[in-house]
Structure formats: structure tokens, C-alpha cells
Amino acid sequence: MNFEEFFTLMSTFWEPCSVKSGLMETVTPFPPSVCAASSDVVVLNCPHQMHFDPAPLRRLFAEKDQRVAEEVVCRMLEDIALRLDMMQRGLAACDFGRMRRPARRIGHIADQIGLTEVAIAAAHVCRCLTQNDGVALEATMARLERGFDVAVSEIWNFREL
């Protein structure tokens, strides 16, 4: 499977957040909130940006042939997507014990390819699991999923440069 096929298969977010110039930007904004909150709802604002460290990908593409580097990145993104699916199934079954290992692995993989926001969100999911906080876990899982969607776009944009 090449990068384009993987991207089409895995991405649920493909509208670029902003027009990219010739220079790489390492921060992609998240989409704005859909609706305004009522007065009895507390809105927790997460930064509407994606933190991405391009250094690991630059190093990978410099050390390997482009095709091989793309395959490595695709495998890593596919691994994150599969582990996210495992975590979603664990969350649906309220089996928090089944979610810890995939969350740690997602954080490790994300660190390796410079997906800083995804790694941080995965660490926060682990913290919610440790605290057995289901409400926080739901919110943090949503943040992890949004971060992964934006990360796939960011890697695609990096590849185009």
C-alpha cells in the first residue's frame, strides 16, 4: 500500500487547515467549535493547533530511499490507527485495562515520527486510565483521535514539500 492509498483509507480529515507556503509550518490549527455552549456548560478549550516536530521525518527521508521511508511512515500511521481502534473497542466495553498498552504504544510511535500532540494526548489518556476517570477518558480519547486526524494531514503536507 502506498502513501496515497493509506492516506485515503485512514484519514477522516483531509481539508487542509491552512494554505501551505513554500516553507514548512509546524503548527496546524484544529477546526473551530461547531456550536456555542450554553451558560450551564463548562467548555474546556484545548489549543486549536497541532504541534508537529518535522526533524524525525526529515531524518528518516534523508537516511532512506523515498519509497522505503514512505512505507515506514505508512506502517507507523497504520499501527497508530489499529491501536486507536483497539482503544475505542475497549472504551465501548468499559474495559479500561485493555486500553493502557495500546495508549502507551501510540505515544511511543508518535514520539518517533514527531507527532508531539498525539504523544501528549496518548500520555493524558494513560493518566485518565490510571485514575479510572471515564468522563475525562472520553474527552481525552476524542482529543487523541482529532490529533491523529490532523497529524495525518500534517505528514501529507510535509511529504509534499
N, C-alpha and C positions, 0 to 999 in steps of 0.2 A: 504494500500500500504506500503510495507516495504522499507527500505532504498535503497536496491539494485535496486528494480523496479523504485523507484523515480529517483535515480541517472541515470539509463539507459534512462529514459524518458526525463529528464530535461537537462542533460549535453550535451553540444556541444563541450566539450574539455575534453577528457579523456586520452590523452597521458601524463603520469606523467612528470613533468618538470625536475625532477632530481630523482635519486635513493635515497630513504629514508633509513637512517640508523636506528638503534635501538632508537636513540634519536630523539625527535621531532624537526623539523626545522620549524620556524615560518615565513619563507620568501620563497616564491616560485617564481622563475623567470618567467616573461612573455616570450612568444616566440619572437625571433628576427624579425626585419622587413623583409618583403618578397623581396622588391626591393629597389635599391638605388634611392635617389631623384636627380632630375636634378638641375642645378645651379639656376634656377629661382623659385624654390620651397623652402619654408622655412619648415624645419622639426622640429616639436615640440617633444622633447624627454620626454616621461614620464619614470619614473624609471621602469626597467624591473623586477619588483618584486612585490609580493603580501604580504601586511602586514596583519598578522593574529594574533589575541590575543587568545591563547588557554584557558585562565582562565575561561571565561564564560561556555565553553563546558565542561571543567573538572568539574566545579561546578555542572552543570546540570547532568552529568553522575554519579557524586558522590551522589547526592541527590535522584535521581530517579532510578528505575529499568532500565536496558539497553534497553529493548523493548520500554518502555514508553519514555525514553529520545530520542531514535531514532525517534519515532513518532512525538515528539515535534519539533525536528530539521527538519524532513521532511516537517511538516506543515509550518514551518517558511521559509524554502527554496522555497516551493511551493508558498507561499504568495508573496515572492520577485519576483518569476518568473511571476506570474499573474500580478503583478503591473508593471513589466518591459514591459509586453505585452500591458497593458493599455497605458503606456507612448509611446511605439512605434506607437500605433494607433493614439494617439494624435499628435505625431510628423509628421506622414504621412499626417494627415489632417490639419497641421499647427495650431492646437488648443492648444496653449501653456497653456491656463487657465486650461485645463483638465489634465495637466501633473504635476502640482505643488503638489497636495495632495498625489498622489502615490509616488512621489520622496521623500517627507518628511517621508512617512511611510517606504519606503525601508531603508532610513538612520536610522530610529529608530530600525527596526528589525535587521539590520546589526550590529548596536552597541550592541544589546542584546546578539548576539551569537559570537561576537569578530571579525567580518569581517570589520576590520578597513578601508581597501582600498575601499571597497564597500560603506561604510558610508561616507567617504570623497568624493568619486565621486558623490554620491547622493546629498550631500550638494553643490557641484560645479554645478550640474545640476540645483538645485534650484536658484543658483546665476545667471546662464545663463537665466533662465526663468524670473527672476526679471528684468534683463537688456534687455529682448527681443532680444537677440543675437542669431539668428538662426544658424549661422555658428559655433559659439562656442558650441551651444547646440548639434548640430550633432556630433561634435568631443567628447564632454563630455559624451554623451549618448553611443557612441561606447566604450569609456573607461569604463563606468559603466557596460556595457554588457560583455566586456572582463574580467573585475574584478570579475563579478559574475561567469563566467565560471570557472575561476581559483579557486575561493572560493569553489565551489562545489567539485573540486578535492582535495583541501586542507582539507576540512571537511572529505572527504572519507579517506584520508591518516591519519588524526587524529584518526578516528574510528578504523583503523587497528592496532594502537599501543596498 
